[in-house]
Amino acid sequence: MTTYQEYQAKIAELQNLAESARKEELSKAKEQIATIMREYGLSLADLAGVGKPAKTLKPRAPVPMKYRDDATGQTWTGRGRAPKWLEGKNKDDFLIK
């Protein structure tokens, strides 16, 4: 029967083999990429544009205030959760006209 220590030794050996295989595959991949780049005259700058174009974000216009508490001057757009100062009160009484 194989012992725990023997399994650990086998695991360590396999991890070393896997790491060396990975390094070898990476070097081959880099070599293939370099060959293709030379063949087509590409540079790293040419590859920087590969992929999806960056989205241009339009600045959002601020949402106009819809409710105001005249006593405190606090306002609310009407979006999201209602503020504490509006709890238990009729929203229509605080509409900005």
HELIX and SHEET records of a PDB file:
HELIX    1   1 TYR A    4  TYR A   40  1                                  37    
HELIX    2   2 LEU A   44  ALA A   48  1                                   5    
HELIX    3   3 LYS A   84  LEU A   86  5                                   3    
HELIX    4   4 LYS A   91  PHE A   94  5                                   4    
SHEET    1   A 2 TYR A  67  ARG A  68  0                                        
SHEET    2   A 2 THR A  75  TRP A  76 -1                                        
END                                                                             
